[in-house]
Amino acid sequence: MVNHQLLLFLAVLTTFHVSSNSAPPPLSTTATEFLQTHNQARAAVGVEPLTWNEQIANITSKLVRYQRDKQACQFANLTAGKYGANQLMALGTTVTPRMVVENWVKEKEFYNHSDNSCVPNHKCGVYTQVVWRKSVELGCAQASCGKEGFSLSICFYNPPGNYVGESPY
């Protein structure tokens, strides 16, 4: 006589074991480009790479769609969130994730590592967020604002960085 409960248990256990060992789905081209470009900038200063977090990416996706649909694609207020954040608005051109991150990394020239400050009359906070050593996860999204002719890109970093008095790397 076959014990049906035991067979059912074994089937569930086998299904769980197979699914728990399976690799996560591959990243989209956009996610891969955001992640690789961030990690290239981080490697250049000896900081560990970020990993892609799909939940954070979904949050940024909702935010850029909201900004596009309800706020005429204007910059989002990112000061109240639990993540570190960068955003870029581009007018009149198609902007790839690589271009977005490279734009943020350009601020490196204004960052003075010896005293952890920005050169006077310049900003460097988006660069320091990209390379912030304590951030380990990343999620980004973009929205095109058709008739306005520009796009908005946002990345969230977990945990956040850019604390006053603390060096990014």
Helices and strands as residue ranges (DSSP letters): H 4-21, H 29-43, E 51-52, H 54-70, E 84-91, H 97-105, G 106-110, E 111-112, E 117-118, H 125-130, E 137-145, E 150-158
